[in-house]
Structure formats: structure tokens, C-alpha cells
Amino acid sequence: TNQLVIIDGKAFRTDSKGILKYRSLPAGTYTIKPVNTNEWYANAVKTTINTDTKIAISLNKTASIKGSLSYIATDKSFDITKKKGGLPIIAIDDNGSVFTTKTDENGNFVLYVPKGLYTVSLEKGSISDYVEVENNNMLINATPETIKEVNFTLTIKEKRVETRKFSSNGFKKQ
């Protein structure tokens, strides 16, 4: 009911029975994509239409992956901006399908995916070279019954500090 569906860039809504009627559609090949929500998911369907055609697209209950990221720094860590918002989170399933979302301004995220096994990662290119993601590429079994938690720890690298002692013979390493 009231499901948003995109047919070659045009938006439609299903009726109270989950039916969408597109009249006077010229013959051709079309991509039909139900818009995934936080409850339902379906793959896009590509079909060729020549005459009146009925297509059934089944929706699957989604699984939720949520989490956050946090920074760890010491007094010797590089002084960098601890960016939390807008960082890409990527989940890749066993078939190679990619699902993405971005963190909010507090570093939190929610990702709705079909049931399955996923490798969940924080895209490394979006953060400073002075930061290491300790627990990147986590393997998650996402199911509709439970919400999976994924928390990324970003450790800011420490500066290498050398101290030298001055003596009458010059500088010596300690």
C-alpha cells in the first residue's frame, strides 16, 4: 500500500492493494524500481513492454544495521579536525551488491539492507591520513528480527617525538 515506485525516472505510488497502473506506456524497455524504505526492500526490475503487461515485484523485509564512530586521541596525537558528519558507510553483501549511507553530524548512521551477510566499512578515503580505523571491514549477519550494531573506533596517530640533549660535544640522541 502506498509504495513509491520509480519507472524510468517517473515516480508513482501503488494503491491500497499495492497495484500501480501506468496507461498508454509506449513499447520499450523500462527499469522499475520500488523505493526502499526502512521496512521493505526490492531489487530493480528491467523489462520490455510490447503489450498490456502485469509484473509482480515482491518486497522483502529489511534488516537494520546501525552504529556510530568515535575518535581516540592521546596528548601526543596529531591535532586534526575530528570530522564525524557526512562520512560514507558501505555494506557489501556476498553477491557484491553495495549499500551506502552517511553518518550524521554526531557520527551516527542507520543502513537498511536485505537479509544477508555483509562486510561493513567506513570509507577510508573520507578521513585524514593521520587516522586509523581499528575495526574496519566488519562481517555482519543482518536479519529483520534484530538490529545489528557496528561501531567504528578512529585512532588518531601519534606524532613521533625525538628529544635531544645538548652537551659540550654537541647534540646527542636520547
Salt bridges, closest charged atoms under 4 A:
GLU39 OE1 - LYS61 NZ 3.89
GLU149 OE2 - LYS66 NZ 3.75
GLU162 OE2 - ARG160 NH2 3.01
GLU162 OE1 - ARG164 NH2 3.31
